[in-house]
Amino acid sequence: MGVTALHIRLLMHFSMVLVACVQQSFPHAFDRAFSIIPTRLQLFEYEAVSFSCEGFNVSTGWKVKNIKESISKCSDGPVTSGITCTIPYAFETDSGEYWCEGEGGGRSNTVTINVNAGSVILESPVLPVMEGETVTLRCRNKKFSNLTAHFYKDDLLTRTSDTGNMTIHSVSEAHEGLYKCVSGAESSPVSPLTVRGHVILESPDLPVSEGEGVTLRCKKKGTHFDLTADFYKNGHVISTSSTGDMIIKSVSKSDEGLYKCSISGARESTERRLLVKAFHRETIFSHLNYTLLCTAIAVVVTLQMLVIGLLYWKKQLVLLEVKMNDPNKDMYTADKKKKDTADASDNLSDWLEGNQSTNSQPEKELTVSSFMKTAPTDPPPTDQEQEYSTIQFF
């Protein structure tokens, strides 16, 4: 029983080590099929912010996480309903990147949330806006209302407003950038404004590793079917696709550059930069070390299980041999016979003492002879009984 329990424990530890090795060897990467949508990008302390995750299988559950791992204030365990996940009272320490992660696998893109302990924040769209739409940026000052606000794009003053609002009519890709506002003596954090044209090129937001597969997808606003698209890299046509997809099976550093696409009868998309990370020697060695460690642990655990199995098998053979020979039963029989003989001798002595004063010597001999004749005789002892008697004597 103990050996079986030890086998189970070893298997459990072995599985845990293998899982840890796999997780360390293959870091998480986001999937464009999943996305996270916050209710706001900037907020004051003690205000609430909510997140929703799209593309995940709700039945398997998902969590909102940041670099501090799971957000305990946001969700206690997997969320299995369609409601959003909320931090009811945010603090400045809650600022940072957030993403969604499914229990069944998959990870979304990241969004940056700024929780400002100061008095000024900038409210801006949380998602990319389409080209031609109207966009309003609002500068909030929790100490004063209707205070003049100055709006900056990429650290350059763009507009001054007495109402604290900045409206962009018919937004275009030229309006993309990092925006902030200054009200009174304080400045808000910066937030990005992303503009997408009617033709959209979907590409990885973060650098991809060499050897990975990359798909560029060209889409037209308002359509849900594939259209023939031309793909450009650094201003030159490199591919034409009837499905609107361009697949790079094994990306390399030479694939880096500015990409865009065009669909017949529509405008070109906004250029998107594709970045490729090269495998460094340290990364290769790190993966090799994890592989060697996992292999060594697997060999050691396997040898331990083999040795324990052999010991268990040998123990079973010994127990089987003992059961077949059954020496305990023989010893008990010999001991019982020896005890019966001793009891007969004691009875003879008592009888002799009781009759010594009344009977003569010949009669004693006759009586003794008669008693010995009538006394039951035991069969001659076996070799095993003689050996046991010798041991008892010593």
URPE-V366690 format. One record per run of one state. SS is the DSSP state (H for helix, E for strand, - for the rest). FROM is the first residue (numbers start at 1). TO is the last residue. If there is no record, write none. Layout:
ss = [SS | SS]
from = [FROM | FROM]
to = [TO | TO]
This chain:
ss = [- | H | - | E | - | E | - | E | - | H | - | E | - | E | - | E | - | E | - | H | - | E | - | E | - | E | - | E | - | E | - | E | - | E | - | E | - | E | - | H | - | E | - | E | - | E | - | E | - | E | - | E | - | E | - | E | - | E | - | E | - | H | - | E | - | E | - | E | - | E | - | H | - | H | - | H | - | H | -]
from = [1 | 2 | 26 | 35 | 39 | 42 | 45 | 49 | 55 | 58 | 61 | 62 | 67 | 69 | 71 | 79 | 80 | 85 | 88 | 92 | 95 | 96 | 103 | 107 | 108 | 111 | 117 | 120 | 124 | 129 | 131 | 135 | 142 | 149 | 154 | 156 | 162 | 165 | 169 | 173 | 176 | 177 | 184 | 186 | 188 | 191 | 194 | 195 | 197 | 199 | 203 | 208 | 210 | 214 | 221 | 229 | 234 | 236 | 242 | 245 | 249 | 253 | 256 | 257 | 264 | 268 | 269 | 272 | 275 | 276 | 278 | 281 | 326 | 327 | 356 | 361 | 375 | 383 | 394]
to = [1 | 25 | 34 | 38 | 41 | 44 | 48 | 54 | 57 | 60 | 61 | 66 | 68 | 70 | 78 | 79 | 84 | 87 | 91 | 94 | 95 | 102 | 106 | 107 | 110 | 116 | 119 | 123 | 128 | 130 | 134 | 141 | 148 | 153 | 155 | 161 | 164 | 168 | 172 | 175 | 176 | 183 | 185 | 187 | 190 | 193 | 194 | 196 | 198 | 202 | 207 | 209 | 213 | 220 | 228 | 233 | 235 | 241 | 244 | 248 | 252 | 255 | 256 | 263 | 267 | 268 | 271 | 274 | 275 | 277 | 280 | 325 | 326 | 355 | 360 | 374 | 382 | 393 | 394]
